[in-house]
């Protein structure tokens, strides 16, 4: 499945269009669209620690969607994610754009691209499977227990979001039920992955592997895999930018889902 960045949702252009459209929607419409679906049937004891329990469906979504920097700018070294001393997450290495930022280094040996899910630690494999299962269900509410809440909530934007995370994801989707964003999430997790910052506090398993490879050094087979997610035009734009900036997913070795974001 290929998701063009010229239509919703799609990297930076996607985020900008979403922000523009959401700004015109009255808050009352957002309140009226609060989902009434039942929470996921996934039991608490089946989830890898430290996923938090689901939040109330009464949460009110934010009225705006944060926009990333314009396409063509360099990844910022001065804009890490907001610090939260209570959240158990990998430390951010000095000088990086944060754990969600593309890590491609043209001067460093590329990390191994891995496709075998059997090589994942059991907590990571379990969380990966739970996310994919929720996506395949077609019911975005089944992501709620996995996303968590408060200090343990999965990062869904490069900037802070307010309100209900499920409504936020629906706002990123091209359809009102959030099934397009579920398809993107599943497609991302179907790609090869990389194991980065091994042995450090910021160690992560990240999908897709383009997160950590220079795009201009992808071989023909890898470019075909990339085009399952973006178009050839998007690929050229991202090469000019200098990194893969479409959706990516990070999971810690302990099985904590850390982020699902797009942008730089």
Backbone as a ProteinNet text record, in pm:
[ID]
protein_1_A
[PRIMARY]
XXXXXXXXXXXXXXXXXXXXXXXXXXXXXXXXXXXXXXXXXXXXXXXXXXXXXXXXXXXXXXXXXXXXXXXXXXXXXXXXXXXXXXXXXXXXXXXXXXXXXXXXXXXXXXXXXXXXXXXXXXXXXXXXXXXXXXXXXXXXXXXXXXXXXXXXXXXXXXXXXXXXXXXXXXXXXXXXXXXXXXXXXXXXXXXXXXXXXXXXXXXXXXXXXXXXXXXXXXXXXXXXXXXXXXXXXXXXXXXXXXXXXXXXXXXXXXXXXXXXXXXX
[TERTIARY]
84.9	0	88.1	62.4	142	57.1	112.4	39	110.5	48.9	112.1	110.4	223	229.5	153.1	100.4	20.1	-126.3	-162.1	-298.3	-292.1	-405.1	-405.7	-396.5	-320.9	-220.2	-85.6	10.2	133.3	238.7	320.5	437	405.2	494.1	481.8	363.6	349.2	236.4	107.1	98.3	-19.8	-46.6	55.1	34.9	-15.7	41.7	2	-143	-182.6	-321.2	-418	-377.8	-464.6	-484.7	-377	-385.8	-481.2	-472.9	-557.4	-703.9	-730	-868.8	-926.7	-848.4	-898.3	-926.1	-850.3	-869.4	-1007.1	-1067.7	-1197.6	-1314.4	-1284.1	-1392.6	-1425.3	-1547.4	-1583.9	-1558.2	-1530.6	-1506.7	-1629.2	-1746.1	-1868.3	-1874.5	-1826.6	-1825.6	-1732.8	-1616.3	-1521.6	-1583.9	-1659.5	-1723.2	-1828.1	-1898.6	-2005.3	-1951.5	-1822.5	-1766.2	-1686.7	-1695.8	-1623.1	-1667.3	-1574.5	-1613	-1685.5	-1781.7	-1859.5	-1835.2	-1729.7	-1702.2	-1659.9	-1680.4	-1632.6	-1481.5	-1423.8	-1278.4	-1230.6	-1099.1	-1040.1	-1061.8	-1079.1	-1096.1	-963.1	-854.5	-723.5	-717.5	-686.9	-683.4	-556.2	-566.3	-451.6	-331.9	-359.4	-246.6	-175.9	-238.3	-176.5	-82.3	-86.3	-7.9	129.7	233.2	366.8	370.5	432.4	452.8	540.4	519.4	426.1	308.9	237.9	124.2	17.2	-34	-131.5	-271.2	-366.8	-505.3	-568.9	-677	-740.5	-797.3	-797	-852.2	-1001.8	-1067.6	-1211.4	-1246.4	-1354.8	-1402.3	-1455.4	-1459.5	-1512.8	-1409.6	-1284.5	-1179.8	-1213.9	-1179.9	-1209.4	-1085.4	-1092.5	-974.9	-929.5	-801.7	-750.5	-809	-800.3	-860.3	-762.5	-635.7	-536.3	-443.8	-385.9	-285.5	-151.1	-47.9	82.7	140.1	204.7	264.2	415.8	478.1	623.4	683.9	818.1	886.3	860.2	870.8	846	941.8	893.8	976	1096	1212.4	1333.1	1423.2	1372	1456.8	1532.2	1642.7	1723.1	1660.8	1681.6	1630	1689.1	1601.7	1646.9	1722.1	1833	1908.5	1869.2	1775.2	1743	1597.9	1532.3	1390.7	1354.7	1412.5	1379.8	1239.1	1180.7	1046.7	1045.8	928	916	963.2	1042.5	1094.9	987.1	991.8	897.4	970.7	1005.4	1088.7	1018	883.3	809.6	798.3	826.5	809.8	934.2	913.1	1024.6	1052	1151.8	1182.4	1332	1380.7	1523.1	1569	1691.5	1748.6	1777.4	1766.8	1792.3	1939.3	2011	2151.8	2173.7	2281.6	2312	2330.8	2272.3	2290.3	2194.9	2107.1	2012	1884	1795.9	1667.5	1563.5	1602.6	1508.4	1501.2	1442.8	1441.4	1354	1263.7	1177.2	1239	1350.9	1408.9	1487.2	1485.1	1562.5	1708.7	1768.8	1904.3	2005.2	1968.9	2058.3	2187.4	2299.5	2430.2	2510.5	2531.9	2600.9	2744.1	2804.7	2943.7	2959.7	2848.5	2855	2809.9	2859.9	2812.6	2662.6	2586.6	2441.9	2410.1	2305.4	2266.5	2208.9	2207.8	2151.8	2001.4	1954.3	1810.6	1758.9	1660.1	1611.6	1464.1	1429.3	1290.9	1232	1316.1	1273.1	1222.6	1092	1035.5	1077.7	1123.6	1169.7	1295.6	1366.1	1486.3	1455	1329.5	1291.3	1286.4	1321	1295.4	1145.8	1110.9	971.1	879.5	916.5	825.9	802.6	906.5	892.2	802.9	826.6	745.9	599	574.2	435.8	367.3	435.2	375.2	353.6	450.4	435.3	310.5	291.9	176.6	45.3	42.8	-80	-119.5	-21	-51.3	-105.2	-38.9	-83.1	-223.1	-249.1	-381.4	-487.9	-458.6	-553.7	-578.6	-473.2	-488.1	-575.4	-551.7	-627.2	-775.1	-807.5	-947.8	-1031.7	-968.9	-1042.4	-1106.8	-1090.1	-1150	-1038.3	-1028.2	-919.2	-924.2	-1041.4	-1052.5	-965.8	-934.7	-853.6	-708.3	-670.6	-537	-532.1	-647.8	-650.6	-571.6	-591.4	-516.1	-365.7	-326.9	-185.1	-120.6	-198.7	-147.6	-128	-214.6	-199.9	-245.8	-201.4	-243.5	-137.3	-151.7	-62.4	83	169	312.5	355.5	272.1	305.6	245.5	180.4	113.3	214	182.1	263.6	270.3	388	401.6	343.9	244.2	174.7	203.3	277.5	311.3	447.9	516.7	645.7	628.1	507	473.3	366.3	345.8	244.3	105.4	20.7	-119	-205.9	-325.1	-420	-543.8	-607.8	-731.4	-710.7	-810.3	-817.2	-724.6	-632.6	-539.4	-606.2	-715.5	-784.9	-849.7	-908.2	-963.9	-853.1	-736.5	-623.8	-585	-576.3	-542	-648.8	-775.3	-881.9	-867.6	-820.4	-800	-688.6	-594	-486.4	-530	-638.8	-683.1	-769.3	-765.4	-845.7	-992.3	-1025.6	-1164.3	-1203.9	-1332.1	-1379.5	-1360	-1341.3	-1327.1	-1182.7	-1089.2	-948.2	-889	-955.8	-906.4	-786.8	-776.3	-660.1	-532.2	-541.7	-423.5	-388.9	-488.1	-461	-385.3	-423.8	-355.5	-211	-186.6	-49.8	33	-23.9	47.3	81.7	-12.8	14	121.3	115.7	214.4	354.2	364.2	492.9	551.4	466.8	513.6	537.6	497.8	524.1	659.4	721.4	851.9	962.9	1083.6	1198.5	1222.8	1302.1	1326.5	1476.4	1512.7	1651.3	1655.5	1766.2	1791.3	1898.8	1860.3	1951.1	1992.7	2109.1	2162.2	2169.9	2219.3	2225.6	2314.5	2266.3	2342.6	2342.7	2262.7	2254.4	2114.5	2095.9	1961.7	1857.4	1899.8	1804.1	1787	1819.8	1807.1	1662.2	1645.1	1511	1509.6	1391.9	1362	1269.2	1309.1	1235.8	1194.2	1068.1	1010.2	972.3	986.5	1061	1209.3	1291	1436	1489	1407.7	1451.7	1483.6	1430.7	1458.3	1608.1	1687.1	1828.7	1921.7	1868.9	1952.6	1949	2061.9	2060.9	1978.7	1881	1790.2	1860.5	1964.6	2031.7	2121.9	2130.9	2212.1	2127	1995.7	1909.9	1932.1	1934.6	1949.2	1812.3	1805.2	1676	1570.6	1608.3	1512.8	1457.2	1543	1499.1	1409.6	1436.8	1350.8	1210.9	1202.2	1070.4	995.6	1064.6	1000.6	957.6	1037.5	1000.5	875.7	865.4	751.5	620.9	625	502	440.8	524.9	479.6	461.4	547.9	543.4	559.1	539.9	555.8	699.7	731.3	864.3	891.5	789.2	805.4	837	768.8	797	941.2	985	1121.8	1222.8	1199.3	1289.6	1287.6	1169.4	1159.3	1235.8	1221.5	1288.6	1439.7	1484.5	1629	1683.7	1609.2	1653	1653.5	1557.1	1553.6	1668.7	1699.9	1813.3	1778.2	1648	1609.9	1468.1	1438.5	1302.7	1219.4	1108.9	1029.4	882.2	852.1	714.7	696.2	586.5	555.2	658	688.8	778.4	729.6	767.7	726.6	849.8	854.6	965.3	914.4	979.8	945.2	1073	1069	1186.9	1207.4	1328.7	1351.7	1258.1	1205.8	1112	969.5	947.9	816.2	727.8	783.9	703	698.4	576.5	556	582.8	685.9	727.9	666.9	663.3	613.3	558.5	466.5	415	397.6	496.3	498.1	543	515.7	568.5	618.9	709.3	764.2	909.3	965.3	1106.9	1122.8
-119.3	0	123.7	219.4	339.4	456.4	540.8	656.5	782.3	851.4	971.5	1083	1155.3	1270.4	1389.5	1373	1480.8	1466.8	1355.7	1337	1294.5	1299	1272.8	1126.1	1082.4	1161.2	1140.4	1234.2	1221.7	1318.8	1281	1358.1	1500.7	1590.2	1731.9	1796.1	1765.8	1824.5	1782.8	1655.5	1603.7	1683.2	1700.9	1769.7	1910.5	1980.3	2119.6	2124.8	2030.9	2031.8	1998.3	1905.5	1867.9	1986.5	2058.5	2174.2	2278.6	2299.5	2400.5	2360.8	2231.4	2187.3	2184.7	2143.5	2134.7	2273.3	2372.2	2507	2560.7	2505	2555.4	2481.5	2377.3	2295.5	2344.5	2381.2	2430.9	2325.8	2375	2283.5	2197.8	2253.5	2177.3	2052.9	2061.1	1944.2	1838.8	1880.9	1786.2	1713.8	1793.8	1732.2	1632	1665.1	1577.1	1450	1454.4	1338.1	1248.4	1273.5	1186.8	1043	948.5	811.5	745.9	661.2	591.5	442.2	401.3	259.5	200.6	72.7	2.6	-0.9	-3.8	-9.7	-144.8	-152.1	-276.4	-389.8	-511.7	-628.8	-681	-616.2	-659.6	-639.4	-741.9	-733.8	-668.9	-606.2	-536.6	-629.6	-755.3	-843.4	-888.8	-869.2	-909.8	-804.9	-685.7	-576	-570.1	-539.2	-523.2	-402.9	-415.5	-302.3	-200.3	-68.4	-6.8	59.7	-7	53.7	88.7	209.1	257	215.9	218.1	182.1	284.6	246.9	338	460.7	568.4	692.6	697	792.4	807	857.7	815.1	864	1006.2	1061.3	1196.5	1303.3	1262.6	1361.9	1446.7	1572.8	1666.2	1685.8	1668.2	1683.5	1827.4	1846.8	1980.7	2041.6	2169.7	2237.8	2260.7	2235.1	2254.1	2134.9	2112.1	2008.6	2074.7	2043.3	2107.9	2077.7	2177.9	2160.5	2150.7	2056.6	2048.6	2161.1	2171.3	2273.7	2253.6	2359.7	2348	2249.7	2181.9	2089.2	2162	2100.7	2161	2217.5	2234.9	2281.5	2165.3	2190.6	2086.1	2042.3	1914.5	1869.9	1953.7	1997.6	2086.5	2011.2	2069.6	2014.9	2081.8	2176.5	2256	2241.9	2136.3	2123.9	1982	1930.2	1794.6	1789.8	1668.9	1657.9	1710.3	1753.7	1809.6	1708.6	1756.1	1667.6	1634.7	1513.9	1470.8	1374.1	1418.9	1340.4	1215.5	1210.5	1095.6	983.9	1013	913.3	827.8	696.9	604.2	585	655.8	649.3	663.4	623.9	636.3	781.1	799.9	933.9	981.8	1112.3	1170.2	1205.3	1150	1181.3	1327.6	1382.6	1523.9	1553.2	1666.3	1708.9	1643.3	1555.4	1492.4	1573.3	1542	1608.6	1537.6	1445.2	1367.4	1225.5	1137.1	996.5	969.5	1062	1041.7	1091.4	1160.6	1224	1125.2	1144.2	1056	1052.9	933.3	916.1	882	896.8	860.9	941.4	872.7	936.7	885.6	970.1	923.9	881.2	923.9	891.3	769.3	717.2	602.2	476.3	360.8	235.5	220.8	186.2	172.9	56.7	70	-40.7	-155.4	-272.4	-388.7	-372.3	-402.1	-402.5	-542.6	-552	-681.6	-697.3	-815.8	-847	-954.5	-1030.7	-1144.2	-1096.3	-1105.4	-1063.9	-1156.7	-1276.5	-1370.2	-1324.5	-1227.3	-1173.5	-1064.9	-1025.8	-922.9	-982.2	-903.5	-948.7	-974.2	-1066.8	-1105.4	-987.5	-893.2	-779.9	-693.1	-676.8	-596	-668.1	-797.8	-876.4	-876.4	-884.5	-885.3	-751.6	-640	-509.8	-489.9	-529.8	-521.2	-597	-718.6	-798.4	-737.4	-678.3	-615.6	-495.2	-416.5	-299.9	-345.6	-444.4	-494.5	-554.2	-628.3	-687.6	-579	-472.9	-362	-296.9	-280.5	-220.2	-307.2	-436.9	-528.5	-533.9	-500	-504.7	-398.3	-290.2	-180	-87	-115.4	-33.6	41.5	171.1	249.1	255.5	231.9	231.1	121.8	17.5	-91.8	-49.3	67.8	121.7	191	226.8	309.7	249.5	120.2	65.1	60.9	53.6	48.1	186.2	287.8	425.1	476.2	432.3	475.3	617.8	674.9	809.8	876.2	1007.1	1082.6	1071.6	1051.9	1047.5	925	824	701.1	695.3	800.1	797.3	796.9	721.4	717.2	856.5	895.5	1025.1	1014.8	1097.3	1093.7	1216	1309.7	1431.9	1479.4	1553.1	1609.4	1721.9	1771.1	1868.9	1807.9	1868.1	1816.5	1824.8	1728.5	1734.2	1745.7	1798.4	1811.5	1729.2	1680.9	1609.4	1461.7	1401.3	1257.7	1212.4	1118.5	1075.1	1003.1	932.1	863	962.9	1068.6	1173.3	1243.1	1256.6	1316.3	1230.2	1098.3	1008	1010.6	1016.8	1026.5	1153.4	1260	1383.9	1374.7	1282.1	1262.3	1175.8	1103.7	1007.3	1074.1	1018.1	1072.8	1034.1	942.1	902.4	929.9	937.3	978.2	870.9	745.1	636.6	604	670.9	648.3	522.4	464.5	340.2	361.3	477.8	505.7	512.8	576.6	585.8	448.5	362.4	225.5	150.5	173.4	108.6	152.8	281.4	332.6	272.1	268	211.4	64.5	-11.3	-152.2	-166.1	-81.7	-88.9	-55.6	42.7	78.6	-39.8	-106.6	-218.9	-345.5	-344	-456.9	-444.6	-329.6	-306.7	-364.6	-367.5	-405.6	-302.8	-341.2	-252.5	-245.6	-151.5	-136.6	-135	-180.8	-179.3	-73.2	40.6	154.4	180.7	245.5	285.3	167	56.9	-67.1	-47.9	-93.6	-86.6	48	142.1	275.2	296.1	399.6	425.5	457.5	502.4	536.9	424.8	302.7	187.8	170.2	148	136.6	39.1	-16	-86.8	5	38.5	139.4	83.9	107.2	75.8	207.5	220.3	133.6	164.3	80.5	96	220	281.8	404.6	515.3	503.5	595.7	615.9	511.3	515.2	497.8	503.8	488	614	655.1	767.6	730.6	812	777.4	770.7	850.6	850	727.8	643.2	522	394.8	409.9	293	219.3	86.5	9.3	-6.7	-60.4	-71	-147.4	-256.2	-333.8	-250	-173.9	-91	23	76.6	182.7	129.4	6.9	-53.4	-63.9	-104.1	-114.5	23.2	124.1	259.5	307.3	271.7	318.1	251.3	153.6	100.1	199.7	291.4	390.1	528.9	567.5	702.2	692.6	804.9	809.8	844.1	827.2	861.8	1010.8	1091.9	1236.7	1266.6	1198.8	1216.2	1175.8	1069.2	1020.5	1128.2	1191.9	1298.1	1415.5	1450.5	1559.7	1527.4	1404.4	1366.5	1357.5	1318.9	1319.4	1461.4	1558	1697.3	1743.1	1697.5	1731.1	1665.5	1541.9	1473.2	1358.7	1320.2	1212.6	1166.3	1043.8	990.6	1058.9	1121.7	1197.4	1158.6	1039.8	991.1	918.1	847.5	785.7	680.9	677.2	576	540.2	420.7	365.7	324.1	357.4	316.5	240.3	127.9	46.2	16.3	30.9	4.8	-145.8	-188.5	-331.3	-390.4	-306	-353.3	-366	-329.3	-343.3	-222.4	-106.2	14.8	84.3	105.2	178.7	325.6	381	517.4	622.4	595.7	699.8	641.3	718	698.5	838.5	886.1	1025.1	1036.5	1150.5	1187.7	1330.3	1365.9	1501.4	1501.8	1621.4	1635.8	1701
0	0	0	-91.9	-98.5	-56.6	28.2	80.3	33.1	-62	-115.4	-13.6	-6.4	83.8	27.5	-98.1	-155.5	-118.9	-50.7	-1.7	141.9	213.3	357.2	384.1	492.3	558.1	492.4	502.9	433.1	479.4	580.1	622.8	654.3	606	638.8	569.8	437.8	364.4	428.8	468.5	540.6	665.6	749	877.6	857	752.6	727.7	683.6	593.4	546.6	658	741.4	854	946.7	976.2	1065.7	1009.8	875	814.1	821.8	796.4	798.1	938.1	1035.8	1173.3	1232.2	1186.1	1240	1206.3	1097.7	1055.6	1116.5	1188.8	1246.2	1385.2	1412.7	1547.6	1651.2	1773.2	1886	1911.4	1887	1912.5	1827.2	1701.4	1613.2	1666.4	1720.3	1778.9	1896.4	1981.2	2097.1	2053.3	1945.7	1899.5	1840	1793.6	1725.1	1816.7	1948.8	2043.1	2023.4	2000.5	1969.5	2085.1	2048.5	2149.8	2144.4	2070.4	2057.3	2191.4	2204.7	2324.2	2323	2443.5	2452.5	2404.8	2375.5	2326	2422.8	2365.1	2448.2	2500.8	2461.7	2509.5	2659.4	2734.6	2879.9	2928.1	3042.9	3102.3	3120.8	3165	3194	3066.9	2947.4	2822	2768.1	2825.5	2771.5	2834.6	2753.9	2812.1	2902.8	3019.2	3109.2	3039.7	3052.6	3146.5	3078.6	2985.5	2918.7	3019.9	3011.3	3109.2	3068.6	3160.8	3129.6	3038.8	2970.4	2876.7	2945.1	2866.5	2919.6	2895.4	2959.3	2944	2806.5	2751.7	2623.8	2632.6	2755.4	2771.5	2746.2	2717.9	2695.8	2574.9	2580.5	2472.3	2387.5	2255.6	2170.8	2164.2	2130.1	2110.6	1985.5	1974.2	1860.9	1748.2	1769	1663.8	1658.5	1540.5	1522.5	1501.3	1583.3	1567.8	1431.5	1370.2	1239	1251.4	1177.8	1178.1	1097.7	1097.6	1019.6	872.1	790.1	646.3	581.7	475.3	400.4	342.7	352.8	298.7	405.1	526.8	635.3	693.9	758.1	818.2	949.7	983.9	1114.6	1226.1	1316.8	1423.4	1530.8	1579.4	1690.9	1821.3	1811.3	1929.8	1971.9	1923.6	1953.4	1992.8	2103.1	2148.3	2203.2	2213.7	2272.9	2415.9	2458.1	2592.9	2696.2	2793.5	2895.8	2996.7	3046.6	3149.2	3238.9	3357.5	3447.2	3496.1	3484.8	3534.6	3432.5	3305.9	3202.1	3190.4	3187.6	3172.9	3026	2973.1	2831.7	2811.5	2692	2666	2677.5	2725.8	2731.2	2589.8	2569.9	2439.1	2428.1	2329.6	2316	2284.7	2339.9	2319.5	2172.4	2127.2	1989.8	1892.1	1937.2	1846	1845.2	1749.1	1742.3	1824.7	1911.7	1989.9	1938.1	2017.7	1979.5	1857.6	1824.5	1708.4	1579.1	1586.6	1468.4	1383.7	1250.9	1163.4	1204.3	1204.1	1253.9	1143.4	1017.3	908.5	916.4	916.4	919.8	801.2	697.9	576.1	601.5	712.5	740.8	831.1	883	972.9	900	941	880.6	904.4	801.9	821.3	914.4	995.5	1083.1	1001.1	1060	991.3	974.5	853.8	828.2	858.9	947.1	994.9	957	908.1	873.8	964.8	1025.9	1107	1243.3	1264.3	1392.5	1505.2	1469.3	1570	1641.2	1584.1	1646.4	1748.6	1757.7	1853.8	1993.8	2096.6	2234.5	2251.8	2336.4	2351.3	2382.4	2472.4	2498.9	2375	2292.2	2170.9	2070.7	2054.4	1960.5	2001.6	2132	2179.9	2152.6	2182.1	2155	2005.4	1923.1	1778.1	1734.3	1786	1749.1	1793.2	1911.6	1960.8	1875.5	1834.1	1750.2	1615.1	1553.5	1423.1	1433.3	1539	1557.8	1568.6	1642	1654	1518.2	1440	1306.9	1217.5	1219	1133.2	1170.5	1294.3	1337.9	1268.7	1224.1	1163.1	1263.7	1391.5	1497.5	1569.4	1544.3	1600.5	1752.3	1811.6	1957.2	2019.7	1944.1	1997.6	2019.8	1969.2	1997.6	2133.4	2187.5	2307.5	2424.7	2457.4	2571	2544.9	2418	2383.5	2387	2355.1	2355.1	2497.3	2589.3	2727.9	2750.4	2863.1	2898.2	2984.3	3000.8	3089	3049.8	3150.9	3126.6	3046.6	3041	2970.7	2830.2	2784.1	2655.3	2540.3	2437.6	2316.8	2254.7	2206.7	2140.7	2000.2	1970.6	1842.2	1756.7	1809.3	1736.7	1783.1	1697.5	1737	1837.2	1851.1	1954.3	2043.9	2159.1	2250.4	2187.1	2218.6	2176.2	2299.9	2280.8	2390	2357.1	2460.6	2439	2411.1	2352.2	2331.9	2219	2243.9	2139.9	2023.8	2049.7	1941.7	1846.4	1901.3	1815	1736.8	1799.1	1727.7	1607.4	1627.7	1517.3	1408.3	1448.9	1349.2	1266.3	1330.6	1258.6	1155.6	1175.6	1079.6	961.4	979.7	879.1	773.1	654.1	545.8	555.1	646.8	666.5	810.3	835.6	968.4	1074.4	1034.6	1131.2	1165.8	1101	1131.3	1070.6	972.7	915.9	823.7	763.4	679.9	764.6	880.2	966	1022.4	1044.4	1086.1	976.1	851.9	739.8	730.3	752.3	747.7	860.2	979.9	1094.7	1069.4	1015.9	985.9	878.5	775.8	667.9	718.7	806	864.9	942.1	1020.1	1101.8	1019.9	893.2	805	735.9	745.8	683	769.6	714.3	794.6	903.4	1003.1	1115.3	1146.1	1231.9	1275.6	1427.7	1480.1	1624.4	1646.8	1704	1713.7	1858	1871.6	2002.5	2098.9	2046.9	2124.8	2247.8	2362.4	2485.2	2553.4	2504.7	2564.2	2622	2704.1	2760.3	2654.2	2534.3	2429.6	2325.9	2362.3	2272.1	2227	2095.9	2038.3	1920.8	1896.8	1772.8	1694	1569.2	1492.8	1357.3	1322.3	1191	1123.8	992.2	903	911.2	851.3	862.4	792.7	706.5	638.4	738.3	857.1	967	987.3	964.4	999.8	880.3	757.6	639.1	553.9	497.2	403.1	280.2	246.2	137.6	2.3	-16.5	-146.1	-164.8	-61.2	-71.2	-71.5	-82.5	-90	-221.7	-214.8	-338	-403.4	-526.6	-596.2	-516.6	-451.1	-372.6	-257.8	-192.6	-80.5	-127	-245.9	-297.4	-328	-379.2	-401.2	-269	-163.9	-32.1	18.6	-7.7	33.6	-39.2	-169.4	-248.1	-208.3	-118.8	-61.3	37.1	85.8	184	124.3	31.8	-24.7	-175.9	-243.8	-389	-426.6	-554.3	-602.7	-586	-603.1	-582.9	-437.2	-346.6	-204.2	-173.3	-237.2	-217.7	-258.6	-373.1	-417.6	-319.8	-270.3	-173.8	-45.3	2.3	125.7	107.1	-12.5	-38.6	-30.4	-81.1	-71.7	73.6	148.6	290.7	366.1	327.2	386.9	479.2	486.7	577.4	546.8	590.2	583.4	691.8	651.6	748.1	744.7	687.3	692.6	825.8	844	972.7	1013.1	1144.3	1201	1341.3	1382.6	1512.2	1589.7	1718.6	1804.9	1926.1	1958	2074.1	2151.3	2282.5	2365.2	2380.7	2422.2	2446.4	2551.1	2641.7	2743.9	2691.4	2564.5	2505.5	2518.5	2551.1	2561.2	2425.4	2376.4	2252	2279.8	2215.3	2245.9	2154	2022.2	1931.7	1803.1	1744.1	1608.6	1553.3	1478.8	1435.8	1290.4	1232.6	1102.5	1109.5	1020.6	1019.4	1059.7	1071.8	1104.3	1240.9
[MASK]
++++++++++++++++++++++++++++++++++++++++++++++++++++++++++++++++++++++++++++++++++++++++++++++++++++++++++++++++++++++++++++++++++++++++++++++++++++++++++++++++++++++++++++++++++++++++++++++++++++++++++++++++++++++++++++++++++++++++++++++++++++++++++++++++++++++++

